[in-house]
């Protein structure tokens, strides 16, 4: 069994098509409030905050072949 890295509960994973769903020990879907709050606090970048040089650098890295 795995443990949730946000709340520490024991969970298992179920593959549903192309998506993996976290399940709690009783079989219900694991929905973690700690995870939701961590996602909300993630930094959001708007295009107006970036300089033209930074935008060009991002575009260049996107278009560069691996």
C-alpha atoms as a printed R data frame, in Angstrom:
   type eleno elety resid chain resno       x      y       z
1  ATOM     1    CA   UNK     A     1   0.000  0.000   0.000
2  ATOM     2    CA   UNK     A     2   1.030  3.540  -0.674
3  ATOM     3    CA   UNK     A     3   0.512  6.566   1.502
4  ATOM     4    CA   UNK     A     4  -0.784  9.986   0.492
5  ATOM     5    CA   UNK     A     5   2.103 12.452   0.485
6  ATOM     6    CA   UNK     A     6  -0.186 15.279   1.615
7  ATOM     7    CA   UNK     A     7  -2.105 13.748   4.531
8  ATOM     8    CA   UNK     A     8  -0.271 10.450   5.195
9  ATOM     9    CA   UNK     A     9  -3.323  8.136   4.922
10 ATOM    10    CA   UNK     A    10  -2.859  4.658   3.500
11 ATOM    11    CA   UNK     A    11  -4.217  4.515  -0.080
12 ATOM    12    CA   UNK     A    12  -4.136  2.147  -3.015
13 ATOM    13    CA   UNK     A    13  -4.333  2.932  -6.730
14 ATOM    14    CA   UNK     A    14  -6.892  1.744  -9.284
15 ATOM    15    CA   UNK     A    15  -6.402  2.213 -13.026
16 ATOM    16    CA   UNK     A    16  -9.564  3.534 -14.647
17 ATOM    17    CA   UNK     A    17  -8.915  3.748 -18.388
18 ATOM    18    CA   UNK     A    18  -5.859  5.990 -18.764
19 ATOM    19    CA   UNK     A    19  -6.230  7.539 -15.326
20 ATOM    20    CA   UNK     A    20  -5.157  6.288 -11.894
21 ATOM    21    CA   UNK     A    21  -7.575  6.855  -9.017
22 ATOM    22    CA   UNK     A    22  -6.496  6.888  -5.359
23 ATOM    23    CA   UNK     A    23  -8.665  4.660  -3.160
24 ATOM    24    CA   UNK     A    24  -8.937  4.527   0.611
25 ATOM    25    CA   UNK     A    25  -8.919  1.227   2.481
26 ATOM    26    CA   UNK     A    26 -12.752  1.040   2.443
27 ATOM    27    CA   UNK     A    27 -12.857  1.376  -1.370
28 ATOM    28    CA   UNK     A    28 -14.017  4.986  -1.638
29 ATOM    29    CA   UNK     A    29 -12.145  7.590  -3.671
30 ATOM    30    CA   UNK     A    30  -9.501  9.435  -1.641
31 ATOM    31    CA   UNK     A    31 -10.112 13.191  -1.702
32 ATOM    32    CA   UNK     A    32  -7.530 15.019   0.371
33 ATOM    33    CA   UNK     A    33  -8.186 18.571   1.636
34 ATOM    34    CA   UNK     A    34  -4.421 19.088   2.092
35 ATOM    35    CA   UNK     A    35  -3.887 18.355  -1.617
36 ATOM    36    CA   UNK     A    36  -6.627 20.786  -2.648
37 ATOM    37    CA   UNK     A    37  -5.155 23.576  -0.522
38 ATOM    38    CA   UNK     A    38  -1.653 22.876  -1.897
39 ATOM    39    CA   UNK     A    39  -2.959 23.195  -5.468
40 ATOM    40    CA   UNK     A    40  -4.646 26.520  -4.669
41 ATOM    41    CA   UNK     A    41  -1.448 27.992  -3.253
42 ATOM    42    CA   UNK     A    42   0.616 27.174  -6.356
43 ATOM    43    CA   UNK     A    43   2.078 30.217  -8.074
44 ATOM    44    CA   UNK     A    44   0.219 31.308 -11.174
45 ATOM    45    CA   UNK     A    45   2.106 33.217 -13.870
46 ATOM    46    CA   UNK     A    46   0.336 35.540 -16.270
47 ATOM    47    CA   UNK     A    47   1.771 36.527 -19.631
48 ATOM    48    CA   UNK     A    48   1.727 40.200 -18.674
49 ATOM    49    CA   UNK     A    49   4.157 39.455 -15.806
50 ATOM    50    CA   UNK     A    50   6.838 38.108 -18.176
51 ATOM    51    CA   UNK     A    51   9.331 40.136 -20.168
52 ATOM    52    CA   UNK     A    52   9.550 39.585 -23.950
53 ATOM    53    CA   UNK     A    53  12.976 37.970 -23.455
54 ATOM    54    CA   UNK     A    54  11.550 35.403 -21.017
55 ATOM    55    CA   UNK     A    55   8.672 34.618 -23.386
56 ATOM    56    CA   UNK     A    56  11.138 34.126 -26.261
57 ATOM    57    CA   UNK     A    57  13.227 31.813 -24.072
58 ATOM    58    CA   UNK     A    58  10.161 29.694 -23.196
59 ATOM    59    CA   UNK     A    59   9.094 29.504 -26.852
60 ATOM    60    CA   UNK     A    60  12.606 28.530 -27.893
61 ATOM    61    CA   UNK     A    61  12.700 25.710 -25.326
62 ATOM    62    CA   UNK     A    62   9.277 24.472 -26.404
63 ATOM    63    CA   UNK     A    63  10.247 24.393 -30.072
64 ATOM    64    CA   UNK     A    64  13.705 22.867 -29.493
65 ATOM    65    CA   UNK     A    65  13.887 19.222 -30.579
66 ATOM    66    CA   UNK     A    66  14.967 16.715 -27.971
